[in-house]
């Protein structure tokens, strides 16, 4: 059985596991350890800015998306994170999560979703373009890495 559920701290280990198993393409500074991923996620939960949704297949969480309910501009919000475990990629799960979060954002009264991704992440960019996101601008140095995926591209979609 498949369903999308709201996530909280109880799902912490599952979320870290999705991040590890999604094999984020294009980030060649890729020595982010499991420990660093955990630390990063703890601070994201502590900040309290993100609303987490997970895609559950039977009892396994295999993907998640997060929404930050603010972004500069009139009724704009941001999809901050999206990841699907590698072995489940290309099966429509990322699309389902994005559709879900778009409907959720609409229900909160937002009119536009913005998101950043890596300039070099061609598959991911193709994914966003395919589901209706348009390129807005690019930001060299956005990620603060010295090598690899240093430039971010901003995409947006009107809801
Ligand atoms: C990008 C991502 C969330 C897309 O989710 P998904 O479930 O694989 O995507 P869907 O199956 O709904 O859509 C498939 C489309 O996405 C693109 N795509 C992106 N990554 C893909 C992958 N690893 N395998 C297959 N298709 C992929 C293709 O354009 C594909 O279209 P096609 O089948 O016509 O070639 C997922 O691949 C992922 O987690 N990637 C690594 C982490 C990442 O890049 N996160 C986003 C950071 S901003």
Backbone and ligand atoms as CSV (ligand in chain L), in Angstrom:
chain,resi,resn,atom,element,x,y,z
A,1,UNK,N,N,0.823,-1.196,0.000
A,1,UNK,CA,C,0.000,0.000,0.000
A,1,UNK,C,C,0.865,1.257,0.000
A,2,UNK,N,N,0.401,2.284,-0.745
A,2,UNK,CA,C,1.187,3.516,-0.820
A,2,UNK,C,C,0.381,4.689,-0.300
A,3,UNK,N,N,1.024,5.548,0.512
A,3,UNK,CA,C,0.334,6.763,0.953
A,3,UNK,C,C,1.345,7.837,1.333
A,4,UNK,N,N,0.866,9.084,1.339
A,4,UNK,CA,C,1.714,10.206,1.745
A,4,UNK,C,C,1.268,10.652,3.128
A,5,UNK,N,N,2.237,10.765,4.041
A,5,UNK,CA,C,1.905,11.095,5.426
A,5,UNK,C,C,2.740,12.293,5.894
A,6,UNK,N,N,2.252,12.981,6.922
A,6,UNK,CA,C,3.002,14.071,7.542
A,6,UNK,C,C,4.093,13.442,8.411
A,7,UNK,N,N,5.314,13.977,8.350
A,7,UNK,CA,C,6.422,13.415,9.136
A,7,UNK,C,C,6.770,14.321,10.312
A,8,UNK,N,N,7.349,13.710,11.334
A,8,UNK,CA,C,7.822,14.487,12.486
A,8,UNK,C,C,9.107,13.834,13.015
A,9,UNK,N,N,9.542,14.272,14.190
A,9,UNK,CA,C,10.824,13.779,14.719
A,9,UNK,C,C,10.885,12.258,14.871
A,10,UNK,N,N,9.747,11.667,15.028
A,10,UNK,CA,C,9.660,10.208,15.154
A,10,UNK,C,C,10.228,9.517,13.913
A,11,UNK,N,N,10.174,10.223,12.775
A,11,UNK,CA,C,10.636,9.633,11.513
A,11,UNK,C,C,12.077,9.991,11.194
A,12,UNK,N,N,12.759,10.554,12.188
A,12,UNK,CA,C,14.104,11.085,11.975
A,12,UNK,C,C,15.045,10.098,11.265
A,13,UNK,N,N,15.136,8.880,11.795
A,13,UNK,CA,C,16.076,7.905,11.206
A,13,UNK,C,C,15.690,7.539,9.775
A,14,UNK,N,N,14.394,7.455,9.514
A,14,UNK,CA,C,13.929,7.143,8.153
A,14,UNK,C,C,14.315,8.256,7.187
A,15,UNK,N,N,14.217,9.498,7.644
A,15,UNK,CA,C,14.535,10.637,6.760
A,15,UNK,C,C,16.034,10.645,6.436
A,16,UNK,N,N,16.854,10.433,7.470
A,16,UNK,CA,C,18.312,10.370,7.232
A,16,UNK,C,C,18.606,9.251,6.231
A,17,UNK,N,N,17.917,8.147,6.415
A,17,UNK,CA,C,18.110,7.001,5.533
A,17,UNK,C,C,17.739,7.326,4.082
A,18,UNK,N,N,16.678,8.080,3.890
A,18,UNK,CA,C,16.296,8.482,2.522
A,18,UNK,C,C,17.393,9.375,1.938
A,19,UNK,N,N,17.884,10.321,2.757
A,19,UNK,CA,C,18.944,11.218,2.251
A,19,UNK,C,C,20.159,10.402,1.812
A,20,UNK,N,N,20.529,9.419,2.621
A,20,UNK,CA,C,21.698,8.599,2.282
A,20,UNK,C,C,21.432,7.781,1.017
A,21,UNK,N,N,20.244,7.231,0.936
A,21,UNK,CA,C,19.931,6.323,-0.181
A,21,UNK,C,C,19.478,7.036,-1.447
A,22,UNK,N,N,19.393,8.385,-1.432
A,22,UNK,CA,C,18.914,9.064,-2.650
A,22,UNK,C,C,20.055,9.375,-3.606
A,23,UNK,N,N,21.284,9.288,-3.112
A,23,UNK,CA,C,22.474,9.525,-3.941
A,23,UNK,C,C,22.327,10.796,-4.760
A,24,UNK,N,N,22.189,11.890,-4.051
A,24,UNK,CA,C,22.107,13.237,-4.607
A,24,UNK,C,C,23.101,13.439,-5.748
A,25,UNK,N,N,22.571,13.574,-6.968
A,25,UNK,CA,C,23.445,13.678,-8.150
A,25,UNK,C,C,24.077,15.061,-8.258
A,26,UNK,N,N,25.364,15.112,-8.647
A,26,UNK,CA,C,25.984,16.396,-8.943
A,26,UNK,C,C,26.748,16.989,-7.782
A,27,UNK,N,N,26.538,16.495,-6.579
A,27,UNK,CA,C,27.272,17.045,-5.450
A,27,UNK,C,C,28.581,16.282,-5.276
A,28,UNK,N,N,29.629,16.815,-5.858
A,28,UNK,CA,C,30.896,16.092,-5.816
A,28,UNK,C,C,31.670,16.406,-4.529
A,29,UNK,N,N,31.117,17.273,-3.704
A,29,UNK,CA,C,31.739,17.485,-2.396
A,29,UNK,C,C,31.202,16.405,-1.457
A,30,UNK,N,N,30.808,15.305,-2.071
A,30,UNK,CA,C,29.985,14.272,-1.470
A,30,UNK,C,C,30.570,13.475,-0.321
A,31,UNK,N,N,31.374,14.108,0.556
A,31,UNK,CA,C,31.831,13.336,1.694
A,31,UNK,C,C,31.026,13.680,2.942
A,32,UNK,N,N,29.799,14.145,2.704
A,32,UNK,CA,C,28.907,14.400,3.823
A,32,UNK,C,C,28.646,13.079,4.543
A,33,UNK,N,N,29.045,13.020,5.814
A,33,UNK,CA,C,28.898,11.763,6.522
A,33,UNK,C,C,27.477,11.629,7.064
A,34,UNK,N,N,27.179,10.402,7.476
A,34,UNK,CA,C,25.873,10.128,8.068
A,34,UNK,C,C,25.661,11.042,9.296
A,35,UNK,N,N,26.772,11.228,10.044
A,35,UNK,CA,C,26.708,12.065,11.247
A,35,UNK,C,C,26.346,13.508,10.890
A,36,UNK,N,N,26.982,14.016,9.814
A,36,UNK,CA,C,26.693,15.397,9.384
A,36,UNK,C,C,25.252,15.526,8.891
A,37,UNK,N,N,24.787,14.461,8.207
A,37,UNK,CA,C,23.395,14.493,7.732
A,37,UNK,C,C,22.447,14.566,8.919
A,38,UNK,N,N,22.766,13.807,9.970
A,38,UNK,CA,C,21.921,13.801,11.162
A,38,UNK,C,C,21.921,15.181,11.819
A,39,UNK,N,N,23.137,15.771,11.907
A,39,UNK,CA,C,23.263,17.095,12.548
A,39,UNK,C,C,22.462,18.134,11.775
A,40,UNK,N,N,22.568,18.039,10.443
A,40,UNK,CA,C,21.865,18.983,9.591
A,40,UNK,C,C,20.351,18.849,9.775
A,41,UNK,N,N,19.902,17.598,9.838
A,41,UNK,CA,C,18.465,17.363,9.975
A,41,UNK,C,C,17.969,17.830,11.349
A,42,UNK,N,N,18.788,17.610,12.389
A,42,UNK,CA,C,18.395,18.072,13.734
A,42,UNK,C,C,18.179,19.582,13.697
A,43,UNK,N,N,19.124,20.306,13.062
A,43,UNK,CA,C,18.947,21.758,13.068
A,43,UNK,C,C,17.758,22.175,12.208
A,44,UNK,N,N,17.465,21.394,11.156
A,44,UNK,CA,C,16.271,21.732,10.361
A,44,UNK,C,C,14.998,21.531,11.193
A,45,UNK,N,N,14.958,20.466,11.981
A,45,UNK,CA,C,13.792,20.258,12.856
A,45,UNK,C,C,13.740,21.352,13.921
A,46,UNK,N,N,14.914,21.691,14.500
A,46,UNK,CA,C,14.942,22.704,15.557
A,46,UNK,C,C,14.496,24.070,15.037
A,47,UNK,N,N,14.914,24.388,13.800
A,47,UNK,CA,C,14.505,25.680,13.222
A,47,UNK,C,C,12.983,25.763,13.100
A,48,UNK,N,N,12.387,24.601,12.802
A,48,UNK,CA,C,10.923,24.546,12.756
A,48,UNK,C,C,10.307,25.226,11.544
A,49,UNK,N,N,11.091,25.497,10.500
A,49,UNK,CA,C,10.550,26.203,9.331
A,49,UNK,C,C,9.921,25.268,8.306
A,50,UNK,N,N,10.284,23.990,8.341
A,50,UNK,CA,C,9.860,23.082,7.275
A,50,UNK,C,C,8.702,22.188,7.695
A,51,UNK,N,N,7.806,21.945,6.734
A,51,UNK,CA,C,6.724,20.977,6.933
A,51,UNK,C,C,7.122,19.749,6.114
A,52,UNK,N,N,7.202,18.593,6.779
A,52,UNK,CA,C,7.720,17.374,6.151
A,52,UNK,C,C,6.590,16.424,5.742
A,53,UNK,N,N,6.680,15.904,4.517
A,53,UNK,CA,C,5.754,14.859,4.067
A,53,UNK,C,C,6.559,13.688,3.508
A,54,UNK,N,N,6.108,12.478,3.825
A,54,UNK,CA,C,6.842,11.305,3.366
A,54,UNK,C,C,5.973,10.393,2.521
A,55,UNK,N,N,6.602,9.687,1.583
A,55,UNK,CA,C,5.901,8.701,0.755
A,55,UNK,C,C,6.176,7.327,1.342
A,56,UNK,N,N,5.088,6.686,1.759
A,56,UNK,CA,C,5.232,5.389,2.415
A,56,UNK,C,C,4.788,4.268,1.478
A,57,UNK,N,N,5.660,3.269,1.328
A,57,UNK,CA,C,5.334,2.085,0.524
A,57,UNK,C,C,5.319,0.915,1.504
A,58,UNK,N,N,4.141,0.345,1.732
A,58,UNK,CA,C,3.947,-0.605,2.835
A,58,UNK,C,C,4.471,0.029,4.119
A,59,UNK,N,N,5.466,-0.572,4.769
A,59,UNK,CA,C,5.902,0.046,6.030
A,59,UNK,C,C,7.173,0.872,5.852
A,60,UNK,N,N,7.631,1.015,4.591
A,60,UNK,CA,C,8.914,1.694,4.366
A,60,UNK,C,C,8.709,3.113,3.835
A,61,UNK,N,N,9.418,4.067,4.439
A,61,UNK,CA,C,9.408,5.432,3.900
A,61,UNK,C,C,10.453,5.494,2.796
A,62,UNK,N,N,10.022,5.876,1.577
A,62,UNK,CA,C,10.982,5.792,0.476
A,62,UNK,C,C,11.284,7.142,-0.167
A,63,UNK,N,N,10.581,8.183,0.275
A,63,UNK,CA,C,10.864,9.507,-0.260
A,63,UNK,C,C,10.253,10.555,0.645
A,64,UNK,N,N,10.756,11.788,0.550
A,64,UNK,CA,C,10.115,12.865,1.308
A,64,UNK,C,C,10.317,14.201,0.633
A,65,UNK,N,N,9.415,15.123,0.987
A,65,UNK,CA,C,9.472,16.480,0.454
A,65,UNK,C,C,9.200,17.425,1.614
A,66,UNK,N,N,9.809,18.619,1.565
A,66,UNK,CA,C,9.498,19.592,2.622
A,66,UNK,C,C,9.129,20.940,2.016
A,67,UNK,N,N,8.248,21.615,2.742
A,67,UNK,CA,C,7.761,22.926,2.315
A,67,UNK,C,C,8.110,23.958,3.377
A,68,UNK,N,N,8.692,25.084,2.941
A,68,UNK,CA,C,8.849,26.236,3.836
A,68,UNK,C,C,7.755,27.224,3.447
A,69,UNK,N,N,6.856,27.517,4.400
A,69,UNK,CA,C,5.684,28.316,4.028
A,69,UNK,C,C,5.986,29.815,3.947
A,70,UNK,N,N,7.087,30.171,3.303
A,70,UNK,CA,C,7.422,31.579,3.050
A,70,UNK,C,C,8.541,31.609,2.005
A,71,UNK,N,N,8.577,32.672,1.258
A,71,UNK,CA,C,9.652,32.930,0.292
A,71,UNK,C,C,9.411,34.354,-0.177
A,72,UNK,N,N,10.479,35.147,-0.447
A,72,UNK,CA,C,10.228,36.534,-0.868
A,72,UNK,C,C,9.265,36.597,-2.060
A,73,UNK,N,N,8.315,37.494,-1.998
A,73,UNK,CA,C,7.328,37.635,-3.077
A,73,UNK,C,C,5.931,37.428,-2.521
A,74,UNK,N,N,4.931,37.827,-3.280
A,74,UNK,CA,C,3.543,37.782,-2.827
A,74,UNK,C,C,3.010,36.344,-2.812
A,75,UNK,N,N,2.702,35.848,-1.616
A,75,UNK,CA,C,2.159,34.485,-1.448
A,75,UNK,C,C,3.044,33.423,-2.103
A,76,UNK,N,N,4.353,33.583,-1.905
A,76,UNK,CA,C,5.308,32.592,-2.397
A,76,UNK,C,C,5.714,31.662,-1.260
A,77,UNK,N,N,6.000,30.413,-1.605
A,77,UNK,CA,C,6.553,29.479,-0.630
A,77,UNK,C,C,7.673,28.713,-1.316
A,78,UNK,N,N,8.349,27.849,-0.553
A,78,UNK,CA,C,9.529,27.164,-1.109
A,78,UNK,C,C,9.480,25.660,-0.844
A,79,UNK,N,N,9.727,24.879,-1.881
A,79,UNK,CA,C,10.016,23.461,-1.650
A,79,UNK,C,C,11.496,23.398,-1.328
A,80,UNK,N,N,11.787,23.000,-0.105
A,80,UNK,CA,C,13.172,23.092,0.363
A,80,UNK,C,C,13.952,21.809,0.114
A,81,UNK,N,N,13.276,20.668,0.225
A,81,UNK,CA,C,13.989,19.396,0.101
A,81,UNK,C,C,13.113,18.366,-0.594
A,82,UNK,N,N,13.726,17.564,-1.423
A,82,UNK,CA,C,12.987,16.465,-2.074
A,82,UNK,C,C,13.984,15.352,-2.326
A,83,UNK,N,N,13.650,14.153,-1.929
A,83,UNK,CA,C,14.553,13.023,-2.179
A,83,UNK,C,C,13.759,11.727,-2.218
A,84,UNK,N,N,14.178,10.850,-3.127
A,84,UNK,CA,C,13.583,9.517,-3.255
A,84,UNK,C,C,14.739,8.522,-3.234
A,85,UNK,N,N,14.573,7.429,-2.523
A,85,UNK,CA,C,15.638,6.414,-2.497
A,85,UNK,C,C,15.959,5.964,-3.914
A,86,UNK,N,N,17.245,5.815,-4.176
A,86,UNK,CA,C,17.730,5.515,-5.527
A,86,UNK,C,C,16.953,4.375,-6.200
A,87,UNK,N,N,16.731,3.283,-5.449
A,87,UNK,CA,C,16.127,2.118,-6.116
A,87,UNK,C,C,14.670,2.336,-6.498
A,88,UNK,N,N,14.061,3.430,-5.983
A,88,UNK,CA,C,12.669,3.722,-6.339
A,88,UNK,C,C,12.556,4.918,-7.277
A,89,UNK,N,N,13.699,5.495,-7.684
A,89,UNK,CA,C,13.642,6.673,-8.551
A,89,UNK,C,C,13.141,6.295,-9.945
A,90,UNK,N,N,12.547,7.274,-10.619
A,90,UNK,CA,C,12.055,7.060,-11.990
A,90,UNK,C,C,10.745,6.290,-12.046
A,91,UNK,N,N,10.049,6.192,-10.893
A,91,UNK,CA,C,8.779,5.437,-10.868
A,91,UNK,C,C,7.593,6.341,-10.528
A,92,UNK,N,N,7.797,7.638,-10.577
A,92,UNK,CA,C,6.682,8.570,-10.358
A,92,UNK,C,C,6.506,9.042,-8.917
A,93,UNK,N,N,7.392,8.614,-8.019
A,93,UNK,CA,C,7.202,8.975,-6.607
A,93,UNK,C,C,7.516,10.457,-6.360
A,94,UNK,N,N,8.590,10.960,-6.979
A,94,UNK,CA,C,8.924,12.389,-6.851
A,94,UNK,C,C,7.776,13.249,-7.370
A,95,UNK,N,N,7.188,12.836,-8.492
A,95,UNK,CA,C,6.055,13.579,-9.061
A,95,UNK,C,C,4.877,13.575,-8.087
A,96,UNK,N,N,4.583,12.414,-7.497
A,96,UNK,CA,C,3.462,12.339,-6.538
A,96,UNK,C,C,3.704,13.254,-5.347
A,97,UNK,N,N,4.931,13.249,-4.835
A,97,UNK,CA,C,5.235,14.101,-3.671
A,97,UNK,C,C,5.076,15.580,-4.036
A,98,UNK,N,N,5.550,15.946,-5.227
A,98,UNK,CA,C,5.443,17.350,-5.636
A,98,UNK,C,C,3.979,17.753,-5.835
A,99,UNK,N,N,3.181,16.859,-6.438
A,99,UNK,CA,C,1.748,17.170,-6.635
A,99,UNK,C,C,1.078,17.391,-5.286
A,100,UNK,N,N,1.441,16.523,-4.338
A,100,UNK,CA,C,0.834,16.597,-3.017
A,100,UNK,C,C,1.166,17.934,-2.347
A,101,UNK,N,N,2.450,18.294,-2.420
A,101,UNK,CA,C,2.888,19.508,-1.726
A,101,UNK,C,C,2.337,20.754,-2.442
A,102,UNK,N,N,2.139,20.663,-3.739
A,102,UNK,CA,C,1.549,21.788,-4.480
A,102,UNK,C,C,0.096,21.994,-4.030
A,103,UNK,N,N,-0.653,20.888,-3.905
A,103,UNK,CA,C,-2.046,20.994,-3.443
A,103,UNK,C,C,-2.095,21.535,-2.020
A,104,UNK,N,N,-1.149,21.067,-1.197
A,104,UNK,CA,C,-1.102,21.526,0.193
A,104,UNK,C,C,-0.827,23.035,0.237
A,105,UNK,N,N,0.162,23.479,-0.572
A,105,UNK,CA,C,0.521,24.908,-0.599
A,105,UNK,C,C,-0.677,25.736,-1.084
A,106,UNK,N,N,-1.358,25.208,-2.087
A,106,UNK,CA,C,-2.545,25.903,-2.616
A,106,UNK,C,C,-3.595,26.036,-1.508
A,107,UNK,N,N,-3.765,24.957,-0.746
A,107,UNK,CA,C,-4.792,24.983,0.311
A,107,UNK,C,C,-4.442,26.004,1.403
A,108,UNK,N,N,-3.149,26.346,1.506
A,108,UNK,CA,C,-2.750,27.371,2.487
A,108,UNK,C,C,-2.841,28.778,1.889
A,109,UNK,N,N,-3.193,28.869,0.624
A,109,UNK,CA,C,-3.367,30.188,0.003
A,109,UNK,C,C,-2.147,30.678,-0.768
A,110,UNK,N,N,-1.124,29.841,-0.940
A,110,UNK,CA,C,0.051,30.281,-1.704
A,110,UNK,C,C,-0.257,30.277,-3.194
A,111,UNK,N,N,0.400,31.172,-3.937
A,111,UNK,CA,C,0.172,31.226,-5.391
A,111,UNK,C,C,1.389,30.824,-6.203
A,112,UNK,N,N,2.548,30.691,-5.546
A,112,UNK,CA,C,3.736,30.280,-6.299
A,112,UNK,C,C,4.666,29.450,-5.417
A,113,UNK,N,N,5.239,28.391,-6.013
A,113,UNK,CA,C,6.276,27.613,-5.322
A,113,UNK,C,C,7.606,27.918,-5.991
A,114,UNK,N,N,8.615,28.214,-5.169
A,114,UNK,CA,C,9.973,28.450,-5.655
A,114,UNK,C,C,10.854,27.332,-5.108
A,115,UNK,N,N,11.934,27.031,-5.798
A,115,UNK,CA,C,12.883,26.044,-5.270
A,115,UNK,C,C,14.255,26.235,-5.900
A,116,UNK,N,N,15.253,25.864,-5.125
A,116,UNK,CA,C,16.624,25.892,-5.627
A,116,UNK,C,C,17.094,24.464,-5.873
A,117,UNK,N,N,17.894,24.309,-6.912
A,117,UNK,CA,C,18.603,23.035,-7.080
A,117,UNK,C,C,19.971,23.328,-7.683
A,118,UNK,N,N,20.795,22.284,-7.788
A,118,UNK,CA,C,22.150,22.483,-8.301
A,118,UNK,C,C,22.158,22.689,-9.812
A,119,UNK,N,N,22.962,23.639,-10.263
A,119,UNK,CA,C,23.034,23.917,-11.706
A,119,UNK,C,C,23.451,22.677,-12.491
A,120,UNK,N,N,24.352,21.872,-11.891
A,120,UNK,CA,C,24.871,20.702,-12.611
A,120,UNK,C,C,23.955,19.483,-12.519
A,121,UNK,N,N,22.870,19.581,-11.773
A,121,UNK,CA,C,22.029,18.395,-11.536
A,121,UNK,C,C,21.017,18.241,-12.680
A,122,UNK,N,N,21.530,17.732,-13.793
A,122,UNK,CA,C,20.735,17.721,-15.027
A,122,UNK,C,C,19.457,16.894,-14.919
A,123,UNK,N,N,19.563,15.719,-14.298
A,123,UNK,CA,C,18.373,14.856,-14.169
A,123,UNK,C,C,17.312,15.533,-13.318
A,124,UNK,N,N,17.784,16.145,-12.241
A,124,UNK,CA,C,16.847,16.804,-11.324
A,124,UNK,C,C,16.209,18.014,-12.004
A,125,UNK,N,N,16.997,18.772,-12.750
A,125,UNK,CA,C,16.451,19.929,-13.460
A,125,UNK,C,C,15.418,19.473,-14.492
A,126,UNK,N,N,15.730,18.369,-15.165
A,126,UNK,CA,C,14.799,17.832,-16.162
A,126,UNK,C,C,13.478,17.438,-15.477
A,127,UNK,N,N,13.626,16.851,-14.291
A,127,UNK,CA,C,12.452,16.458,-13.503
A,127,UNK,C,C,11.565,17.676,-13.221
A,128,UNK,N,N,12.168,18.749,-12.680
A,128,UNK,CA,C,11.365,19.933,-12.330
A,128,UNK,C,C,10.743,20.567,-13.575
A,129,UNK,N,N,11.501,20.601,-14.668
A,129,UNK,CA,C,10.972,21.206,-15.898
A,129,UNK,C,C,9.778,20.399,-16.414
A,130,UNK,N,N,9.916,19.088,-16.304
A,130,UNK,CA,C,8.853,18.203,-16.773
A,130,UNK,C,C,7.540,18.397,-16.003
A,131,UNK,N,N,7.664,18.764,-14.713
A,131,UNK,CA,C,6.428,18.945,-13.927
A,131,UNK,C,C,6.019,20.424,-13.830
A,132,UNK,N,N,6.566,21.227,-14.740
A,132,UNK,CA,C,6.028,22.587,-14.892
A,132,UNK,C,C,6.783,23.722,-14.224
A,133,UNK,N,N,7.996,23.464,-13.751
A,133,UNK,CA,C,8.774,24.547,-13.120
A,133,UNK,C,C,9.622,25.256,-14.178
A,134,UNK,N,N,9.699,26.587,-14.074
A,134,UNK,CA,C,10.470,27.376,-15.040
A,134,UNK,C,C,11.715,27.946,-14.373
A,135,UNK,N,N,12.778,27.969,-15.154
A,135,UNK,CA,C,14.039,28.545,-14.683
A,135,UNK,C,C,13.848,30.048,-14.447
A,136,UNK,N,N,14.352,30.540,-13.299
A,136,UNK,CA,C,14.243,31.974,-12.986
A,136,UNK,C,C,15.611,32.659,-13.065
A,137,UNK,N,N,16.612,32.052,-12.389
A,137,UNK,CA,C,17.917,32.716,-12.298
A,137,UNK,C,C,18.943,31.734,-11.752
A,138,UNK,N,N,20.217,32.119,-11.825
A,138,UNK,CA,C,21.226,31.247,-11.204
A,138,UNK,C,C,22.095,32.042,-10.246
A,139,UNK,N,N,22.636,31.354,-9.247
A,139,UNK,CA,C,23.345,32.000,-8.157
A,139,UNK,C,C,24.679,31.302,-7.884
A,140,UNK,N,N,25.763,31.804,-8.497
A,140,UNK,CA,C,27.081,31.182,-8.283
A,140,UNK,C,C,27.466,31.273,-6.803
A,141,UNK,N,N,28.046,30.204,-6.288
A,141,UNK,CA,C,28.529,30.211,-4.900
A,141,UNK,C,C,27.444,29.978,-3.865
A,142,UNK,N,N,26.229,29.765,-4.294
A,142,UNK,CA,C,25.090,29.651,-3.375
A,142,UNK,C,C,25.314,28.582,-2.310
A,143,UNK,N,N,25.873,27.428,-2.728
A,143,UNK,CA,C,25.984,26.302,-1.790
A,143,UNK,C,C,27.196,26.397,-0.881
A,144,UNK,N,N,28.104,27.311,-1.195
A,144,UNK,CA,C,29.241,27.530,-0.313
A,144,UNK,C,C,30.300,26.440,-0.365
A,145,UNK,N,N,30.173,25.478,-1.302
A,145,UNK,CA,C,31.218,24.466,-1.428
A,145,UNK,C,C,32.370,25.056,-2.229
A,146,UNK,N,N,33.563,24.483,-2.071
A,146,UNK,CA,C,34.708,24.980,-2.823
A,146,UNK,C,C,34.783,24.320,-4.192
A,147,UNK,N,N,34.288,23.077,-4.259
A,147,UNK,CA,C,34.315,22.368,-5.543
A,147,UNK,C,C,32.949,21.755,-5.800
A,148,UNK,N,N,32.775,21.253,-7.012
A,148,UNK,CA,C,31.548,20.512,-7.319
A,148,UNK,C,C,30.370,21.430,-7.538
A,149,UNK,N,N,29.281,21.084,-6.867
A,149,UNK,CA,C,28.003,21.713,-7.130
A,149,UNK,C,C,27.896,23.059,-6.403
A,150,UNK,N,N,28.518,24.102,-6.953
A,150,UNK,CA,C,28.595,25.360,-6.203
A,150,UNK,C,C,27.513,26.358,-6.601
A,151,UNK,N,N,26.965,26.197,-7.814
A,151,UNK,CA,C,25.980,27.171,-8.299
A,151,UNK,C,C,24.561,26.617,-8.178
A,152,UNK,N,N,23.673,27.444,-7.642
A,152,UNK,CA,C,22.264,27.037,-7.551
A,152,UNK,C,C,21.463,27.675,-8.674
A,153,UNK,N,N,20.424,26.978,-9.101
A,153,UNK,CA,C,19.467,27.569,-10.028
A,153,UNK,C,C,18.120,27.641,-9.314
A,154,UNK,N,N,17.425,28.748,-9.561
A,154,UNK,CA,C,16.109,28.954,-8.946
A,154,UNK,C,C,15.030,28.643,-9.979
A,155,UNK,N,N,14.069,27.837,-9.564
A,155,UNK,CA,C,12.922,27.508,-10.411
A,155,UNK,C,C,11.635,27.936,-9.696
A,156,UNK,N,N,10.591,28.174,-10.480
A,156,UNK,CA,C,9.310,28.546,-9.867
A,156,UNK,C,C,8.141,28.044,-10.711
A,157,UNK,N,N,7.021,27.847,-10.028
A,157,UNK,CA,C,5.785,27.413,-10.714
A,157,UNK,C,C,4.592,28.133,-10.082
A,158,UNK,N,N,3.750,28.681,-10.916
A,158,UNK,CA,C,2.510,29.292,-10.424
A,158,UNK,C,C,1.514,28.183,-10.115
A,159,UNK,N,N,0.856,28.283,-8.982
A,159,UNK,CA,C,-0.075,27.209,-8.594
A,159,UNK,C,C,-1.449,27.446,-9.202
L,1,LIG,C1,C,14.871,14.181,-8.433
L,1,LIG,C2,C,14.028,13.099,-7.760
L,1,LIG,C3,C,13.411,13.637,-6.477
L,1,LIG,C4,C,12.888,12.738,-8.737
L,1,LIG,O1,O,12.063,11.745,-8.162
L,1,LIG,P1,P,11.669,10.451,-8.996
L,1,LIG,O2,O,10.700,9.671,-8.199
L,1,LIG,O3,O,12.897,9.770,-9.430
L,1,LIG,O4,O,10.959,11.156,-10.277
L,1,LIG,P2,P,9.711,10.642,-11.140
L,1,LIG,O5,O,9.804,9.183,-11.328
L,1,LIG,O6,O,8.464,11.197,-10.591
L,1,LIG,O7,O,10.002,11.418,-12.507
L,1,LIG,C5,C,10.919,10.873,-13.422
L,1,LIG,C6,C,11.550,11.984,-14.222
L,1,LIG,O8,O,12.486,12.668,-13.396
L,1,LIG,C7,C,13.757,12.731,-14.010
L,1,LIG,N1,N,14.671,11.993,-13.141
L,1,LIG,C8,C,15.439,12.610,-12.218
L,1,LIG,N2,N,16.209,11.750,-11.578
L,1,LIG,C9,C,15.922,10.533,-12.056
L,1,LIG,C10,C,16.423,9.230,-11.789
L,1,LIG,N3,N,17.392,9.007,-10.901
L,1,LIG,N4,N,15.905,8.196,-12.467
L,1,LIG,C11,C,14.956,8.412,-13.395
L,1,LIG,N5,N,14.442,9.629,-13.692
L,1,LIG,C12,C,14.924,10.683,-13.041
L,1,LIG,C13,C,13.590,12.240,-15.432
L,1,LIG,O9,O,13.337,13.396,-16.232
L,1,LIG,C14,C,12.364,11.386,-15.367
L,1,LIG,O10,O,11.621,11.498,-16.532
L,1,LIG,P3,P,11.693,10.319,-17.649
L,1,LIG,O11,O,11.227,9.083,-16.929
L,1,LIG,O12,O,10.769,10.771,-18.716
L,1,LIG,O13,O,13.126,10.252,-18.047
L,1,LIG,C15,C,14.829,11.813,-7.417
L,1,LIG,O14,O,15.351,11.285,-8.606
L,1,LIG,C16,C,15.953,12.039,-6.422
L,1,LIG,O15,O,15.748,11.862,-5.229
L,1,LIG,N6,N,17.147,12.390,-6.885
L,1,LIG,C17,C,18.305,12.609,-5.990
L,1,LIG,C18,C,18.093,13.719,-4.993
L,1,LIG,C19,C,17.712,15.025,-5.643
L,1,LIG,O16,O,18.220,15.399,-6.693
L,1,LIG,N7,N,16.790,15.762,-4.985
L,1,LIG,C20,C,16.356,17.055,-5.442
L,1,LIG,C21,C,17.316,18.057,-4.899
L,1,LIG,S1,S,16.765,19.677,-5.139
